[in-house]
Amino acid sequence: MPRTRLYRDGVLISEGFPVADVSDHLGDTGCVVWFDLCSPTPADLGVISEELGLHHLAVEDVLYDHQRPKLDTYDSHLFATVYNVEFDKESGGLRSTEINVFITKNALVTVRENDHFDIDELVRRWDSSRDLAKHGVVFLLHGLLDYVVDGHFDVVQALDEQIEGLEDQLFDGLPGNRALQRRMFELRKTMVQFRRYALPMREVVGSLLRRDVEVVDPGMTPYYQDVYDHVLRVTEWTDSLRDLVGNIRETHLTLQGYKLNEIMKKITAWAAIIAVPTMITGFYGQNVPYPGFGQPIGFWISAATMATASFVLFAVFKRKDWI
């Protein structure tokens, strides 16, 4: 069901009224209307477009999913697309909800892709800051952006914890562990996906703060600057984590190479030790007489020579840390 609210002079006077009654309040300059739609039909959007005079390109963007986070400016309104993102600890992936926002002088319309976005929490945030409701639409828009950016902050913090666990697993476990390799790939993929949602928010919030847009009044400017600061922290943290995942991958490859070198070094040392007995037995296998030929002493000489040479080589390789 659509959610609706009506503010007059910064005071909430009605909510839960039909969307059809919205047009009755739009003519009053002292009123601010908010209504929310979840997965609306094209017919529903057509009715809203006629009521608010929305541009047909903005309405088309709502109908087509997977829009880039952005802020478009039209003659009668602004249109914004943002994404609420949550981190799923079980799957290690992201769950996103596209939110399209129409912004007019006295109306805010939110269109949600699905019901994963907690609209009740957003309403509670608005109610907890009722002293700012006098600023009208910019107050409602700030609450929405602040909630979305806080969600991004929670996601990047969860990703940071996942990467810390990956670092511990990298040095505690086997470098060639297939599960570790898969987890690194999944985290890198998740970071790329999250960056697509978080990085454009810098442009969205920054555009609202521009003076030529004339959306945010001076009383709400510090609150939008605070949101912008959070957006910068998220984007910088995201870029740092992306670099860190790349460093972990390089470290993983380095450890694999180091372990391979250790294995090859030990194999080569043992091959050198085994080569000496092979040489001696090959020499004594010639069909020509040699010292001790045909006598028991010949066997004991060759056995003692092999044992002594092998022991000397082992001692030398061990001292050089080749074994």
C-alpha positions, -999 to 999 in steps of 0.1 A, spaced: 0 0 0 13 35 -7 25 55 22 15 92 24 22 121 47 11 157 48 30 185 66 17 220 70 41 247 82 65 220 95 39 201 114 26 166 105 -11 169 102 -21 138 83 -8 105 70 -22 74 53 -45 93 30 -52 81 -6 -27 91 -33 -57 105 -52 -60 133 -25 -25 145 -31 -35 169 -58 -58 187 -33 -28 197 -12 -3 206 -39 -19 240 -45 -13 251 -9 23 265 -7 24 259 30 19 222 26 45 195 19 34 161 7 53 128 7 41 96 -7 59 63 -14 52 37 -40 66 2 -41 69 -15 -75 42 6 -91 27 -2 -125 31 20 -156 -5 31 -151 2 43 -115 33 63 -127 12 78 -155 -13 92 -130 15 106 -108 32 121 -138 0 140 -147 -6 152 -111 30 165 -106 39 174 -142 68 150 -143 91 147 -173 85 116 -194 123 108 -194 123 106 -156 93 84 -156 110 61 -182 140 58 -159 117 45 -132 103 18 -155 138 6 -165 158 -10 -137 195 -8 -129 199 30 -134 231 46 -124 229 67 -91 224 102 -104 206 135 -101 188 150 -131 175 185 -133 142 193 -151 122 225 -154 96 216 -128 114 191 -106 145 171 -98 149 134 -103 174 113 -83 183 76 -83 200 61 -52 205 26 -39 200 12 -5 226 -16 0 228 -43 27 255 -69 32 245 -105 35 269 -122 59 257 -157 49 263 -154 12 289 -127 14 271 -107 -13 251 -75 -15 213 -69 -15 204 -37 -32 171 -17 -36 168 9 -63 150 41 -50 139 67 -75 130 101 -61 110 129 -76 116 163 -59 93 193 -64 89 225 -44 63 210 -21 63 172 -28 86 143 -24 78 110 -42 98 79 -35 95 49 -58 110 17 -44 121 -13 -66 110 -38 -39 101 -40 -3 136 -47 10 140 -11 19 128 -4 55 105 26 49 93 25 85 129 32 97 130 62 74 97 75 89 111 71 124 141 92 114 119 119 102 99 118 134 130 120 155 140 153 138 107 171 138 123 205 146 138 204 110 104 196 94 99 234 88 124 232 60 99 211 39 110 189 11 147 193 17 142 180 52 125 148 38 152 144 12 180 148 37 165 120 59 163 97 29 199 104 18 212 102 53 196 68 58 210 55 25 245 67 31 245 53 67 236 19 51 266 23 28 288 30 58 275 -2 75 283 -22 43 318 -9 39 325 -16 76 312 -52 72 335 -56 41 364 -43 62 358 -70 87 356 -97 60 389 -85 46 405 -86 80 394 -122 84 408 -129 49 442 -116 60 442 -139 91 433 -168 69 460 -159 44 488 -163 69 473 -189 92 461 -213 66 476 -229 34 484 -203 7 471 -227 -19 437 -232 -3 410 -232 -30 384 -218 -6 407 -189 2 411 -182 -35 373 -183 -41 367 -160 -11 392 -135 -25 374 -135 -59 340 -131 -43 351 -102 -21 368 -85 -51 335 -89 -71 315 -75 -42 338 -45 -38 334 -37 -75 296 -40 -73 294 -18 -41 317 8 -57 291 13 -84 265 22 -58 286 43 -35 310 63 -57 283 82 -77 267 93 -44 294 119 -42 281 135 -74 245 133 -62 249 150 -29 275 174 -42 251 186 -69 224 193 -43 249 216 -25 257 236 -56 243 271 -54 230 271 -90 206 242 -82 190 263 -53 175 233 -36 191 233 -1 183 263 20 210 277 44 193 262 74 198 226 60 232 232 44 252 220 74 232 187 74 238 181 38 275 189 42 275 162 69 260 137 46 285 147 19 313 141 44 300 106 51 298 100 14 335 110 10 345 87 39 326 58 23 342 63 -11 377 67 2 373 37 25 359 17 -5 389 26 -27 413 16 2 396 -17 6 397 -24 -31 435 -17 -31 438 -39 0 420 -68 -17 444 -64 -46 474 -65 -22 461 -96 -5 458 -113 -39 494 -103 -47 506 -115 -13 488 -148 -19 506 -153 -52 539 -143 -35 534 -169 -8 526 -195 -34 558 -187 -53 578 -187 -20 564 -221 -10 570 -235 -45 607 -223 -43 610 -240 -9 597 -272 -23 620 -270 -54 650 -262 -32 643 -293 -10 637 -315 -40 669 -303 -56 689 -309 -25 676 -345 -20 682 -351 -57 719 -341 -52 722 -364 -23 707 -393 -42 729 -386 -72 761 -396 -53 750 -432 -45 738 -434 -81 772 -424 -94 790 -449 -71 768 -478 -79 770 -469 -116 808 -469 -114 809 -502 -96 785 -516 -122 811 -514 -149 822 -547 -165 859 -540 -157 880 -549 -127 883 -523 -99 897 -522 -63 879 -549 -44 864 -565 -75 850 -600 -68 858 -595 -31 835 -587 -1 857 -557 7 845 -540 -25 809 -540 -13 819 -524 21 840 -498 4 812 -487 -19 786 -487 9 809 -467 32 816 -442 4 779 -437 -4 769 -433 33 798 -408 40 791 -387 9 754 -386 15 759 -376 51 784 -348 42 760 -334 15 731 -335 40 751 -317 66 762 -290 41 727 -285 27 712 -283 62 738 -257 73 728 -236 43 691 -240 50 685 -258 17 667 -287 35 
